Amino acid sequence: MASLAQNLLELDSPAFKRATEAPFLELAGKGELEKEKLEVWLRQDRLYAQAYVKYAARVINGIDLGREVEGKGLDDRLLDLFLDALVNVRRELKFFEDVSQRYELDLSAKKESVGVKRYKELFVECSRVVGRTMMLEAMVLLWGTEKCYLTAWSHAGSFLSTSASSSSNAPHNLALTKEFIPNWSSPEFSDFVQRIEVLLEELWVNVPVEERDGAKRRVEELWGRILEVETEFWPEV
């Protein structure tokens, strides 16, 4: 059976590129981003991360642990994955606060962006987990947002060696080039995204044949919405 993740990535390559190669990212990697542009994005990403915490908690609440001792069955591994996702994003929120304090970045957000609101809608929709078929959508959302995040910041990282302007030594740009980008494009994060993908594929294989066409339509629509929100999330520069 064809890989679900690969099919999604190839479904609309231009849209994936728009979602992960915004001009904001090139300036971030080159150390040429304006401080207020970075702060705008950080504030909204922090709100997104807070919503992610609640999303992961709701999905965990919906996982059927069963009454039999199965060792490391699929449900057990899904539980472990979402628990790790919850721990990771909590650590990420602390990382945001620590780096922003050291580099004098303002994280205070007065209102949510359209991107945050749309992501919160997706989080609510996809955490109504009832059975394995609906869990597939919850996993597509988890994989989709993390895959886009990793790809986007790896793209930004590809410009690190070209940082030569005087603005690249400004504290906020050093926060990006020395702290944020290495963290968000790290091998550890890449491994976590791959771990999500492995379980996503296992869920897909286990979708009953008679339900597969409907599930495929739903996850393709969901993937399109994820790419739209990701594209909208990047501030204009």
C-alpha positions as CSV (number, residue, x, y, z in Angstrom):
1,M,0.0,0.0,0.0
2,A,1.3,3.5,-0.9
3,S,2.5,5.7,1.9
4,L,-0.2,8.0,3.2
5,A,2.4,10.7,4.3
6,Q,4.1,10.6,0.9
7,N,0.8,10.9,-0.9
8,L,-0.1,13.9,1.1
9,L,3.2,15.6,0.5
10,E,2.8,15.1,-3.2
11,L,-0.9,16.1,-3.3
12,D,-0.2,19.8,-3.6
13,S,3.6,20.4,-3.7
14,P,3.2,24.2,-4.5
15,A,1.0,24.6,-1.4
16,F,3.5,22.7,0.8
17,K,6.3,24.9,-0.5
18,R,4.3,28.1,0.3
19,A,3.7,26.8,3.8
20,T,7.3,26.0,4.5
21,E,9.4,28.5,2.5
22,A,7.9,31.9,3.4
23,P,10.2,34.9,2.9
24,F,10.0,35.3,6.7
25,L,12.1,32.1,7.0
26,E,14.9,33.2,4.7
27,L,15.3,36.5,6.6
28,A,15.3,34.6,9.9
29,G,18.0,32.3,8.6
30,K,20.1,35.1,7.3
31,G,19.8,37.1,10.6
32,E,18.0,39.9,8.8
33,L,14.6,39.8,10.4
34,E,13.2,42.8,12.1
35,K,12.7,42.4,15.8
36,E,9.1,43.3,15.8
37,K,8.4,40.8,13.0
38,L,10.0,38.0,15.1
39,E,8.0,39.1,18.2
40,V,4.7,39.0,16.3
41,W,5.4,35.5,15.2
42,L,6.7,34.3,18.6
43,R,3.6,35.6,20.4
44,Q,1.3,33.7,18.0
45,D,3.4,30.6,18.0
46,R,3.3,30.6,21.8
47,L,-0.5,30.8,21.7
48,Y,-0.5,28.0,19.2
49,A,1.7,25.9,21.5
50,Q,-0.7,26.5,24.4
51,A,-3.6,25.3,22.2
52,Y,-1.5,22.2,21.2
53,V,-1.2,21.3,24.9
54,K,-5.0,21.1,25.2
55,Y,-5.3,19.2,21.9
56,A,-2.8,16.5,23.0
57,A,-4.6,16.2,26.4
58,R,-8.0,15.7,24.7
59,V,-6.6,13.1,22.3
60,I,-5.0,11.3,25.2
61,N,-8.3,11.3,27.0
62,G,-9.9,9.6,24.0
63,I,-7.4,6.8,23.5
64,D,-8.9,3.4,24.4
65,L,-6.5,1.8,26.8
66,G,-8.5,-1.5,26.8
67,R,-8.8,-4.0,29.6
68,E,-6.4,-6.6,28.3
69,V,-2.6,-6.6,28.8
70,E,-1.3,-6.2,25.3
71,G,2.2,-5.0,25.9
72,K,3.1,-2.4,23.2
73,G,0.0,-2.5,21.1
74,L,-0.9,0.3,18.7
75,D,-3.1,2.1,21.3
76,D,-0.2,1.9,23.9
77,R,2.2,3.4,21.4
78,L,-0.3,6.1,20.4
79,L,-0.6,7.0,24.1
80,D,3.2,7.1,24.5
81,L,3.5,9.3,21.4
82,F,0.9,11.9,22.5
83,L,2.3,11.9,26.1
84,D,5.7,12.7,24.6
85,A,4.2,15.3,22.4
86,L,2.6,16.9,25.5
87,V,5.9,16.9,27.4
88,N,7.8,18.2,24.3
89,V,5.5,21.2,23.8
90,R,5.5,22.0,27.5
91,R,9.3,22.0,27.4
92,E,9.0,24.2,24.2
93,L,6.9,26.8,26.1
94,K,9.6,27.0,28.8
95,F,12.3,27.3,26.1
96,F,10.3,30.2,24.5
97,E,10.2,32.0,27.8
98,D,13.8,31.4,28.7
99,V,15.3,32.5,25.3
100,S,12.9,35.5,25.1
101,Q,14.0,36.6,28.5
102,R,17.7,36.3,27.7
103,Y,17.4,38.1,24.4
104,E,14.8,40.7,25.5
105,L,11.9,39.6,23.4
106,D,8.3,40.5,24.2
107,L,6.0,37.5,24.2
108,S,2.9,39.3,25.5
109,A,0.1,38.8,23.0
110,K,-3.0,41.1,23.1
111,K,-5.0,39.0,20.6
112,E,-5.0,35.8,18.6
113,S,-4.1,35.9,14.9
114,V,-6.4,34.3,12.3
115,G,-3.9,31.5,12.0
116,V,-4.1,30.7,15.7
117,K,-7.9,30.8,15.6
118,R,-8.0,28.4,12.6
119,Y,-5.5,26.0,14.3
120,K,-7.6,26.0,17.4
121,E,-10.6,25.0,15.3
122,L,-8.6,22.1,13.8
123,F,-7.5,21.0,17.2
124,V,-11.0,20.9,18.5
125,E,-12.3,19.1,15.4
126,C,-9.6,16.5,15.4
127,S,-9.6,15.7,19.1
128,R,-13.1,14.3,19.0
129,V,-11.5,10.8,18.8
130,V,-13.9,7.9,18.3
131,G,-12.2,4.8,17.2
132,R,-9.2,4.2,15.0
133,T,-10.6,5.9,11.9
134,M,-11.0,9.2,13.7
135,M,-7.6,8.8,15.4
136,L,-6.2,8.8,11.9
137,E,-7.3,12.4,11.5
138,A,-5.9,13.3,14.9
139,M,-2.5,11.8,13.8
140,V,-2.6,13.6,10.4
141,L,-3.0,16.9,12.2
142,L,-0.2,16.1,14.6
143,W,2.1,14.9,11.8
144,G,1.1,17.7,9.5
145,T,1.8,20.6,11.9
146,E,5.1,19.0,13.1
147,K,6.2,18.1,9.5
148,C,5.6,21.7,8.3
149,Y,7.4,23.1,11.4
150,L,10.4,21.0,10.9
151,T,10.6,21.6,7.1
152,A,10.1,25.3,7.5
153,W,12.8,25.8,10.1
154,S,15.2,23.5,8.3
155,H,14.6,25.8,5.3
156,A,15.5,28.7,7.5
157,G,18.6,26.8,8.7
158,S,19.8,26.4,5.1
159,F,20.5,30.2,5.1
160,L,22.5,30.2,8.4
161,S,25.9,30.1,6.6
162,T,25.0,33.2,4.6
163,S,24.5,35.4,7.6
164,A,26.9,38.3,7.0
165,S,25.0,41.5,7.6
166,S,25.5,43.7,10.6
167,S,21.9,43.2,11.6
168,S,22.6,39.4,12.1
169,N,24.5,40.3,15.4
170,A,21.4,42.0,16.9
171,P,20.2,40.1,20.0
172,H,16.9,39.1,18.4
173,N,18.6,37.7,15.4
174,L,21.2,35.9,17.5
175,A,18.2,34.3,19.4
176,L,17.1,32.9,16.0
177,T,20.4,31.8,14.6
178,K,21.9,30.5,17.9
179,E,18.9,29.2,19.7
180,F,15.6,28.9,17.9
181,I,16.6,27.6,14.5
182,P,19.0,24.9,15.7
183,N,16.4,23.7,18.1
184,W,13.5,23.6,15.6
185,S,15.6,21.8,12.9
186,S,17.5,19.4,15.2
187,P,18.0,15.7,14.6
188,E,16.0,15.0,17.7
189,F,13.0,16.8,16.4
190,S,13.4,15.1,13.0
191,D,13.4,11.8,14.8
192,F,10.2,12.7,16.6
193,V,8.5,13.7,13.4
194,Q,9.6,10.4,11.8
195,R,8.2,8.5,14.8
196,I,4.8,10.2,14.3
197,E,4.9,9.2,10.6
198,V,5.6,5.5,11.4
199,L,2.5,5.3,13.6
200,L,0.5,7.3,11.1
201,E,1.3,4.7,8.4
202,E,0.3,1.9,10.8
203,L,-3.0,3.5,11.5
204,W,-3.6,3.9,7.8
205,V,-2.9,0.3,7.0
206,N,-5.4,-0.7,9.7
207,V,-8.3,1.4,8.3
208,P,-10.9,-1.1,7.0
209,V,-11.0,-1.4,3.3
210,E,-14.7,-0.3,3.2
211,E,-13.8,2.9,5.1
212,R,-10.6,3.8,3.2
213,D,-12.0,6.0,0.5
214,G,-13.9,8.1,2.9
215,A,-10.9,8.3,5.3
216,K,-8.7,9.3,2.3
217,R,-11.0,12.2,1.3
218,R,-11.1,13.5,4.9
219,V,-7.4,13.4,5.5
220,E,-6.7,15.0,2.1
221,E,-9.1,17.8,3.0
222,L,-7.5,18.2,6.4
223,W,-4.0,18.3,4.9
224,G,-5.1,21.1,2.6
225,R,-6.5,23.1,5.5
226,I,-3.2,22.6,7.5
227,L,-1.2,24.0,4.6
228,E,-3.5,27.0,4.3
229,V,-3.2,27.7,8.0
230,E,0.6,27.2,8.0
231,T,0.9,29.6,5.0
232,E,-1.2,32.2,6.8
233,F,0.8,31.9,10.0
234,W,4.0,33.5,8.7
235,P,4.1,37.3,9.0
236,E,4.5,39.3,5.9
237,V,8.0,40.8,5.5
